[in-house]
């Protein structure tokens, strides 16, 4: 394969303008300059010619002028209820290839209630949940305290704090109202799962009938699943929840949670997590790369919590990169596999 001109598309933290009164974690999902530079270095190591384009309102003009062969997309989008789909929609309109999921996959991934409904209707295990749009809806009978409250359309642990675990009706109403008012979106209320917390990163795509894996890096289904990462939220400055603050600390910082990879779990649990991660990916129509989050119930049974179809690729602290590093997969390999999966889909 020959080298390509690759436009790296991202929203950098210091380039995003936030509104007055925005929540303190409003910039949590946006990318650091070191991430953008690391991706470009990795792509150059793969023989490509990368360059950066800011994924803001200027992108329509800049990407048309640049005429890239393909885009490496990590853009989170700037506003709206399906902001991660903004850049894919623009690229689809212009007919420009890009990495990772398409418009619908990102929209479903970002809306946690929509993803959970699809998983539930596909007979995949996910905790009982209810969406609160106004805050005064009666609690559905399937839900029992304690419950967990978070914004329905945020990632990177945004909107999660020590008050997210609620024990009674008064705490529930207070936290639901806070989420709705602070994040200007519905609150997702789930049955609280008290067990261990895991995340599974994967790259790959579902094979077409008769298709073969693109290399021995992938299994017979067409996926590479990285070692299971367990998040020990009983360590560090933020106890009991894995939120934006917890994710902000360097791995060697005493305030960081524990990152245990590979997780110390039996093979049957590992295989169950792998199977569910692929099914969660496929049912939402995800492509190329994702990270799937799990929480175990009191009996140890794993439940799907959410999927990130634009998982972070910060070379130092992102969960996906930690898991790749645990099996000695270099950062350059991870980035170029994501690109090659996309170029294979587009037959470039």
C-alpha positions in Angstrom: 0.0 0.0 0.0 1.2 3.5 -0.8 1.3 6.5 1.5 -1.7 8.8 1.7 -2.3 12.5 2.4 -4.2 12.2 5.7 -6.0 15.1 7.2 -6.2 14.7 11.0 -9.4 16.2 12.2 -9.9 17.2 15.8 -11.3 19.8 18.2 -8.4 21.0 20.3 -9.2 22.1 23.9 -7.7 25.6 23.6 -9.5 26.3 20.3 -13.0 25.5 21.6 -15.0 28.5 22.8 -17.3 27.6 25.7 -20.3 29.6 26.7 -20.5 31.6 29.9 -21.9 29.5 32.7 -20.8 26.2 31.0 -20.1 23.3 33.5 -16.6 23.0 34.8 -16.0 19.9 32.8 -17.2 21.3 29.5 -13.8 20.8 27.8 -13.2 17.3 29.1 -13.9 15.5 25.8 -11.8 17.8 23.6 -8.3 16.8 22.6 -4.9 18.0 23.7 -2.3 19.2 21.2 -0.1 16.3 22.2 -2.7 13.9 20.9 -2.9 15.6 17.5 0.9 15.6 17.3 1.2 12.0 18.3 -1.3 10.8 15.7 0.6 12.7 13.0 3.9 11.2 14.1 2.4 7.7 14.0 1.0 8.3 10.5 4.3 9.5 9.3 5.9 6.4 10.7 3.4 4.4 8.6 4.6 6.1 5.4 1.8 8.7 5.2 1.8 12.5 4.8 -0.5 13.8 7.6 -1.6 17.4 8.3 -4.0 18.9 10.8 -7.3 20.6 10.2 -9.3 22.1 13.1 -12.8 20.6 13.0 -14.7 23.9 13.5 -17.0 25.9 11.2 -14.1 26.5 8.9 -13.7 22.8 8.0 -16.1 22.9 5.1 -13.7 25.2 3.3 -10.4 23.9 4.5 -11.0 20.2 3.8 -12.3 21.0 0.3 -9.2 23.0 -0.4 -6.8 20.4 1.1 -8.3 17.5 -0.9 -7.0 14.7 1.5 -7.1 11.1 0.4 -8.7 10.2 3.7 -9.3 11.9 7.1 -8.3 10.5 10.5 -11.3 11.7 12.5 -11.2 12.2 16.2 -13.5 15.3 16.2 -16.0 15.5 19.1 -18.1 18.2 17.5 -19.0 21.6 18.9 -22.6 21.6 19.9 -26.0 19.8 19.5 -27.4 16.5 20.5 -25.4 14.5 17.9 -22.3 16.6 17.8 -19.9 13.6 17.1 -21.8 13.1 13.8 -21.2 16.6 12.5 -17.8 15.9 10.9 -18.9 12.6 9.4 -22.0 14.2 7.9 -19.9 16.9 6.3 -17.4 14.4 4.9 -20.2 12.2 3.6 -21.7 15.2 1.8 -18.3 15.9 0.2 -17.6 12.3 -0.6 -14.3 12.3 1.5 -13.3 9.0 3.2 -12.7 9.0 6.9 -11.9 6.7 9.8 -14.2 5.3 12.5 -18.0 5.1 12.6 -20.4 6.9 10.4 -23.2 9.4 11.2 -25.7 7.0 12.8 -23.2 5.0 14.8 -21.8 8.1 16.4 -25.3 9.5 17.1 -26.4 6.3 18.8 -23.2 6.0 20.8 -23.4 9.5 22.2 -27.1 9.1 23.2 -26.6 6.5 26.0 -30.4 5.8 26.3 -30.7 5.1 22.5 -27.7 2.7 22.7 -29.1 0.9 25.7 -32.5 0.6 24.2 -31.0 -1.1 21.1 -28.9 -3.4 23.2 -31.9 -4.3 25.4 -34.1 -5.0 22.3 -31.2 -7.1 21.0 -31.3 -9.2 24.2 -27.9 -7.9 25.4 -27.5 -7.3 29.1 -27.7 -3.6 30.2 -28.9 -2.2 33.5 -32.6 -1.1 33.8 -32.9 2.6 33.0 -35.3 5.5 32.6 -34.9 8.9 30.8 -35.9 12.0 32.7 -36.6 15.0 30.4 -38.3 17.3 32.9 -37.3 16.0 36.3 -40.8 15.3 37.7 -41.6 12.1 35.9 -42.7 9.2 38.2 -40.0 6.6 38.8 -40.7 3.4 36.9 -41.5 0.3 38.9 -38.5 -1.7 37.6 -36.0 0.7 39.3 -35.0 0.4 42.9 -32.6 2.4 45.0 -29.7 2.9 44.8 -29.7 4.5 41.4 -27.1 6.2 39.2 -27.7 9.6 37.5 -25.7 11.1 34.6 -26.3 13.2 31.5 -27.6 11.2 28.6 -25.3 12.7 25.9 -21.9 13.4 27.4 -18.7 11.4 27.5 -15.4 11.4 29.4 -17.2 11.1 32.7 -18.8 14.5 32.4 -21.6 15.3 34.8 -20.7 12.5 37.2 -19.8 13.2 40.8 -20.2 11.9 44.3 -23.9 12.8 44.2 -24.5 10.6 41.1 -25.2 7.6 43.3 -28.6 8.3 44.8 -30.2 6.5 47.7 -33.7 8.0 47.9 -36.3 10.0 46.1 -35.1 13.4 47.4 -31.5 12.8 46.2 -32.8 11.5 42.9 -34.9 14.6 42.2 -32.1 16.9 43.2 -29.4 15.2 41.0 -31.8 14.8 38.0 -32.7 18.6 38.1 -29.0 19.5 38.4 -28.1 17.4 35.3 -31.0 18.8 33.3 -30.2 22.4 34.2 -26.4 22.2 34.1 -26.0 20.2 30.9 -29.2 21.3 29.1 -30.2 17.7 28.3 -32.2 14.8 29.8 -30.8 12.8 32.7 -30.3 9.1 32.4 -31.2 7.1 35.5 -29.9 3.5 35.8 -30.0 0.8 38.4 -26.7 1.2 40.2 -24.4 -1.8 39.7 -22.0 -2.3 42.7 -19.5 -4.7 41.0 -16.2 -4.2 39.2 -15.8 -1.9 36.3 -14.2 -2.9 33.0 -13.5 -1.5 29.6 -12.7 -3.4 26.4 -11.0 -1.7 23.4 -11.2 -3.2 20.0 -10.3 -2.5 16.4 -11.8 -4.3 13.3 -14.9 -4.6 11.3 -17.5 -7.4 10.8 -16.4 -9.6 7.9 -18.5 -9.9 4.8 -19.7 -13.4 4.0 -16.7 -15.4 2.8 -14.3 -12.6 3.9 -11.0 -13.2 5.7 -9.3 -11.2 8.4 -7.0 -8.6 6.9 -4.0 -10.0 8.9 -3.2 -12.3 11.8 -3.6 -9.3 14.1 -7.4 -10.0 13.8 -9.5 -13.0 14.9 -11.7 -15.1 12.7 -14.6 -12.5 13.1 -12.4 -9.7 11.9 -11.6 -8.1 15.3 -8.6 -7.5 17.5 -9.6 -7.2 21.2 -7.2 -5.6 23.5 -6.6 -6.9 27.1 -9.5 -6.1 29.4 -8.8 -3.0 31.5 -10.2 -2.9 35.0 -10.8 0.5 36.6 -10.2 0.6 40.4 -12.2 3.6 41.5 -11.5 2.9 45.1 -8.1 4.4 44.6 -7.1 8.0 44.0 -8.7 11.4 44.7 -12.2 10.5 43.3 -13.7 7.5 45.1 -16.5 5.3 43.7 -16.9 7.0 40.3 -14.8 7.2 37.1 -15.5 10.8 36.0 -13.8 13.6 34.1 -11.7 14.6 37.2 -10.4 11.1 37.7 -9.5 10.8 34.0 -7.5 14.0 34.1 -4.6 12.6 36.3 -1.5 11.1 34.9 -1.2 7.3 35.5 1.6 7.7 38.0 -0.2 10.4 40.0 -1.3 9.3 43.4 -4.7 11.0 42.7 -5.4 8.7 39.7 -7.6 5.7 39.9 -6.1 2.2 39.5 -5.7 1.0 35.9 -5.3 -2.8 36.0 -4.4 -4.3 32.7 -4.7 -7.1 31.9 -7.5 -7.4 34.5 -7.1 -10.2 36.9 -10.3 -12.1 35.8 -11.0 -15.7 34.9 -11.0 -16.7 31.2 -14.7 -17.2 31.1 -15.4 -13.6 32.2 -12.8 -12.3 29.8 -14.5 -14.2 26.9 -17.9 -13.0 28.0 -16.7 -9.4 27.9 -15.1 -9.9 24.5 -18.2 -11.4 23.1 -20.5 -8.6 24.4 -18.1 -5.9 23.2 -18.3 -7.2 19.6 -22.1 -7.6 19.8 -22.4 -4.1 21.3 -20.2 -2.7 18.4 -22.1 -4.6 15.7 -25.6 -3.8 16.9 -24.9 0.0 16.7 -23.2 -0.3 13.3 -19.8 0.9 14.6 -16.8 0.8 12.4 -13.0 0.5 12.8 -12.5 1.2 16.5 -14.4 1.5 19.7 -14.2 1.1 23.5 -17.0 -0.6 25.4 -17.6 0.0 29.1 -19.0 -2.6 31.5 -20.1 -2.7 35.1 -20.7 -5.9 37.0 -23.8 -6.6 39.2 -23.7 -7.9 42.7 -23.4 -11.4 41.4 -20.5 -10.6 39.1 -22.6 -10.6 35.9 -21.3 -8.0 33.4 -23.7 -5.4 32.0 -23.1 -3.1 29.0 -22.9 0.5 30.2 -21.9 2.5 27.1 -19.8 2.4 24.0 -17.4 5.1 22.8 -17.1 5.1 19.0 -14.5 7.9 19.2 -12.3 6.5 22.0 -9.5 8.8 23.2 -6.1 8.1 21.7 -4.0 10.4 24.0 -0.6 8.6 23.9 -0.2 8.7 27.7 -3.6 8.4 29.5 -6.3 7.1 27.2 -7.8 3.8 28.2 -7.5 2.3 24.7 -3.8 3.2 24.5 -3.2 1.8 28.0 -4.8 -1.5 26.9 -2.8 -1.6 23.7 0.4 -0.9 25.6 -0.4 -3.8 28.0 0.0 -6.3 25.1 3.0 -4.5 23.6 1.1 -3.1 20.7 3.0 0.2 19.8 1.0 3.4 19.5 2.1 3.6 15.8 0.5 0.2 15.1 -2.7 1.1 16.8 -3.1 4.4 14.8 -2.2 2.8 11.5 -4.4 -0.2 11.9 -7.4 2.2 12.4 -6.4 4.0 9.2 -5.9 0.8 7.3 -9.3 -0.5 8.4 -10.9 2.6 6.9 -8.9 2.6 3.7 -9.8 -1.1 3.3 -13.5 -0.2 3.6 -13.2 2.5 1.0 -11.0 0.3 -1.2 -8.3 2.9 -1.3 
